Amino acid sequence: MRRFYAITAILAAPILLHAEAAQERLSDANDILKEVMATPDKSIPRDLIAKAHCVVIVPGMKKAALVVGGNYGRGFAICRRGASGWGAPGAVRVEGGSFGFQIGASSTDVVMLVMNERGMRRLLEDKFTLGAEASVAAGPVGRTAAAQTDAELSADILSWSRSKGLFAGIALQGATLRNDVDENKELYGRPLHNKDVLMTNMRPPAAAQQLVATLNSYSRVEDKNKPIESRAADAITDRNGADRTKTPSKTPSKR
């Protein structure tokens, strides 16, 4: 019997270590976001986080010559759940692309904001390439995004990197994002596709609670308490409820 338990423990060890690594990455993702936002003049503008549909955080992208493109990282995507705030994280893998490694640095942290429904739909696919199947632009740094051009802010995804203490926007052209089913299995107990996590009422694991709370703290109250569908409706209606996309009809003049 002792031998049976010993063998079981040996076989389970890699799984437990993998799960611990996933939980540590969630903690790292939360730390990265809090550290980046701690200096408002050098942070992601809060108004962009308030408008974002989803956030992707990849702690410690690595330079790896044996991986396609030379860069590799694992992280998490989290999307809004309307009035409920931010939801459960879905694991992602990122490969290739240019991530703004500083001279002498072997890793860099990456943060992405998915700014529209088109970009959000890409996250639900098995994989997609930034710059090809979803437009990407370097995100602005500062208290607000007012100084950015419409072209920059119309991108599906805005991205930033932090390497050796330097945080800046960078366009991650050519990077591939894919579902990390193995990591989701460690977090949720079964090999879930991200569409079964990000777009459902899946309960966030305990290790993700701090990250969800941090994201909620950087979102405007009116956005957090209103579904995405309602916010989209507000964008095309005026305060009297009239549809801004329609040209007002002219009342025939009386002669």
DAHUBEL-V791899 format. One record per helix or strand of 2 or more residues. SS is the DSSP state (2 for helix, 1 for strand). FROM is the first residue (numbers start at 1). LEN is the number of residues. Records with the same first field share a line. If there is no record, write none. Layout:
SS = FROM-LEN  FROM-LEN
This chain:
2 = 2-36  40-3  46-6  82-3  117-7  150-4  181-8  195-4  206-12  221-4  228-8
1 = 54-10  71-10  90-6  107-8  127-4  136-3  157-7  166-4  176-4
